[in-house]
Amino acid sequence: MSPELHLQMIDNRAIELRKEAADYRRARQAETARKSRSTGGHRRSLFGKIIPA
């Protein structure tokens, strides 16, 4: 295998891995946001200060 082809394969694989990592990170952030919304999260009203979440 020529060095140029090998380098191109490495570059393509690195791009694929970065994309997978970004997708995974985005999915994890969405999951934590969904969980924080379902547990009530932070309340921004007077009742939120009186009644704990």
VENQUIUR-V522045 format. One record per pair of residues at least 6 apart in sequence whose C-alpha atoms are under 8 Angstrom apart, sorted by the first residue. I is the first residue (numbers start at 1). J is the second residue. If there is no record, write none. Layout:
i: {I	I}
j: {J	J}
This chain:
i: {40	41	42	42	43	43}
j: {53	53	48	53	49	53}
